[in-house]
Amino acid sequence: MGFLDDAKEVADTAGRKIKDAFEDTTDRIGDKADEAKADANVRKAEAEKESVENRNELKEQLRGDHK
């Protein structure tokens, strides 16, 4: 029975390693998705800031307050 026990142990170890690798890969994919989402939010915020600055500058010019 030693051979069967050894084979079972090897199979269990391999199964755990496969499961761990799958979980690590899933975590990495999630991390990259979060990073991409954060980058998109930063670009959106920068574009909104630029839009507000341009709008304010135009208002100043129309009022004759320009620099």
C-alpha positions, 0 to 999 in steps of 0.5 A: 500500500505504500505505493498507493499512499505515495501516489495519492500524496503526490496527486494531492501536492500537485492539486494544491500547487495547481490551485495555488497557481490558479489563485495567484494568476486570478489575483494578478489579473484582478490587480491589473484590472484595478490598476487600469481602472485607476489609471483611467480615473486619473486621466478622466480627472486630468481632462476634467481639470483641464476643461475647467481651467480652459472654461475659466480662462475663457470667462476671464477673457470675456470679462476682460480679466485675462492675464 
